[in-house]
Amino acid sequence: MSMSEASCIFCKIVSREITTEFIAETTNTLAFWDIAPLAKVHLLVIPKQHHKDVAELSENAPQILSEVLSTATDLARKYTAGSFKLQFNTGAEAGQTVFHAHAHIISDSAKDGS
């Protein structure tokens, strides 16, 4: 494990060193609620493998990126009323604060209408 992985909060979640409630888990992904939500629905989908951003993930593990996207789509269908943003931030200037690839599912329209 590299130094960046050793200090990565998402790697610690994957290893269960930090606990959180998972809303979905696949072979290669985990999903959970964002701790600082920007909307009524704000979920994160992360690959279990450490890749610093979506560009690196796409280059090194496109099949895992595909799984991140399909998991995100499934969760958007489950938790939103149909309208949502699927967002990847790549680099600090783009708003990336955790340097482990992850997708944000963001929506003001929750499935239950709240």
WOFEN-V189607 format. One line per field, one symbol per residue. phi: phi as a letter, one per 40 degrees, with the letter a starting at -180 (. if undefined). psi: psi as a letter, one per 40 degrees, with the letter a starting at -180 (. if undefined). burial: 1 if it has 9 or more other C-alpha atoms within 8 Angstrom, else 0. A space follows every 10 residues. Layout:
phi=???
psi=???
burial=???
This chain:
phi=.cdccccccc cccdcgcbca cccaabdbbb bacccbccad babbbbcccc bcaccccccc adccdccdcc cccdccccbb chbabbbbbb gdccgcbbca dabbbbacbc dcgc
psi=hiddddehdd ddddeedhii hheihadeii iiihegieid hgihhiidih hdiddddddd gddddddddd ddddddddei edhihhhhhh ideeehdhgh hihhhhiegi dee.
burial=0000110101 1111000000 0100100111 1110001001 1111111101 1111011100 1101101110 1100111011 1001010111 1000010011 1111111011 1000
